[in-house]
């Protein structure tokens, strides 16, 4: 009788987190829409509110970079899958047991390192290469279009980052690689 209450509580918490993620996404989209509307009035804003210009540029570029991280995430996920399949075969058992012991002792450190490497650094690098090759070298998509579309992709990446952690398998408490 006690177990169903716990399951109901877990489902309620999960639904609340899903609502919070949606609200975060909606808030970011509204923020980006406001930034774009203010950018349309750039002369007026620069003349009357010069202190707000760096803030607008910063918000735009932060979400632009998050957007290109979303573009690079699939390659990072593929690379992690390859790494996990290869590392299990070629690492000596003594080294593998030492790594597992370290992973158990320093769980938060390993989780932070995995977050940096697989969720932040590699997707940013791969996404930058993809965006640069598409917009600069092949000239398939104009950079101006990417400049205004990628921040919305960044909003998706930021709001649902925990889902991407689950996809790649580095959620806290998991065994990782």
C-alpha positions in Angstrom: 0.0 0.0 0.0 2.9 2.3 0.7 4.6 1.7 -2.7 1.8 3.1 -4.9 1.9 6.4 -3.0 5.6 6.7 -3.6 5.1 6.0 -7.4 2.3 8.6 -7.5 4.7 11.1 -5.8 7.4 10.3 -8.3 5.0 10.8 -11.2 3.8 14.1 -9.7 7.4 15.4 -9.3 8.3 14.3 -12.8 5.2 16.1 -14.2 6.1 19.3 -12.2 9.7 19.2 -13.6 8.3 18.8 -17.1 6.1 21.8 -16.5 9.1 23.8 -15.2 11.1 22.8 -18.3 8.3 24.0 -20.5 8.0 27.3 -18.6 11.8 27.8 -18.8 11.6 27.2 -22.6 8.7 29.6 -22.9 10.5 32.3 -20.9 13.6 32.0 -23.0 11.6 32.2 -26.2 9.8 35.3 -24.9 13.1 36.8 -23.9 14.6 36.2 -27.4 11.4 37.6 -29.0 11.9 40.8 -26.9 15.6 40.9 -27.8 14.7 40.7 -31.5 12.0 43.3 -31.2 14.4 45.7 -29.5 17.1 44.9 -32.2 14.6 46.1 -34.8 14.6 49.5 -33.1 18.5 49.5 -32.9 19.0 53.2 -33.6 16.5 54.3 -31.0 17.8 51.9 -28.4 21.5 52.9 -29.1 20.6 56.6 -28.8 18.4 56.5 -25.7 19.4 53.3 -23.9 23.1 52.6 -24.7 23.6 50.6 -21.5 21.2 47.9 -22.6 23.0 47.1 -25.9 25.7 44.9 -24.4 23.1 43.0 -22.5 21.1 42.3 -25.7 24.1 41.3 -27.6 25.2 39.0 -24.7 21.8 37.3 -24.5 21.7 36.8 -28.3 25.2 35.3 -28.4 24.8 33.0 -25.4 21.7 31.4 -27.0 23.4 31.4 -30.4 26.3 29.3 -29.0 23.8 27.0 -27.2 22.1 26.5 -30.5 25.2 25.4 -32.2 25.8 23.1 -29.3 22.5 21.5 -30.1 23.7 21.1 -33.7 26.9 19.3 -32.5 25.2 17.1 -29.9 24.4 14.2 -32.2 28.1 13.8 -33.2 29.1 14.0 -29.5 26.6 11.2 -28.7 28.0 9.0 -31.5 31.6 9.7 -30.4 30.7 8.7 -26.8 29.0 5.5 -28.0 32.2 4.6 -30.0 34.4 5.5 -27.0 32.4 3.3 -24.6 32.4 0.3 -27.0 36.2 0.6 -27.7 37.3 1.5 -24.1 35.8 -1.7 -22.7 37.8 -3.8 -25.0 41.2 -2.2 -24.9 41.7 -1.0 -21.3 43.5 -3.6 -19.1 41.4 -5.0 -16.3 43.6 -3.4 -13.6 43.2 0.1 -15.1 39.5 -0.5 -15.6 39.0 -1.5 -11.9 40.9 1.6 -10.8 38.7 3.8 -13.0 35.6 2.2 -11.6 36.9 2.7 -8.0 37.6 6.3 -8.8 34.2 6.8 -10.3 32.5 5.4 -7.2 34.6 7.6 -4.8 34.5 10.8 -6.8 31.1 10.6 -8.4 30.4 14.3 -8.6 33.8 15.0 -10.1 33.3 12.4 -12.8 29.8 13.7 -13.5 31.1 17.2 -13.8 33.9 16.1 -16.1 31.5 14.1 -18.3 29.1 17.1 -18.4 32.0 19.4 -19.5 33.4 16.9 -22.1 30.3 15.3 -23.6 27.6 18.0 -23.1 29.5 21.3 -23.4 32.9 21.0 -25.1 32.4 18.5 -27.8 29.0 19.7 -28.9 30.3 23.2 -29.1 33.3 22.2 -31.1 31.3 20.0 -33.5 28.5 22.5 -33.8 31.0 25.3 -34.6 32.6 23.2 -37.3 29.2 22.3 -38.8 27.9 25.8 -38.7 31.2 27.2 -40.1 31.3 24.7 -42.9 27.6 25.1 -43.8 27.5 28.9 -43.7 31.0 30.0 -44.7 32.6 27.3 -46.8 29.7 25.7 -48.7 27.5 28.9 -48.5 24.3 26.7 -48.4 22.6 28.6 -45.6 23.2 32.3 -45.1 24.8 33.2 -41.8 22.1 35.9 -41.2 19.4 33.2 -41.1 21.5 31.0 -38.7 22.1 34.1 -36.6 18.4 34.4 -35.8 17.4 30.7 -35.9 20.1 29.1 -33.7 19.2 31.0 -30.5 15.9 29.3 -30.5 17.7 26.0 -30.8 19.8 27.1 -27.9 16.6 27.7 -25.9 15.7 24.1 -26.5 19.2 22.8 -25.5 19.2 24.9 -22.3 15.7 24.1 -21.2 15.9 20.4 -21.8 19.6 19.8 -20.9 18.7 17.0 -18.4 17.0 15.1 -21.2 20.3 15.3 -23.2 22.2 14.0 -20.2 19.9 11.0 -20.1 20.3 10.4 -23.8 24.0 10.4 -23.5 24.0 8.5 -20.2 25.7 10.8 -17.8 23.0 11.6 -15.3 24.2 11.8 -11.7 24.5 8.5 -10.1 24.9 6.5 -13.3 27.9 4.4 -13.9 28.9 6.6 -16.9 31.5 4.9 -19.1 
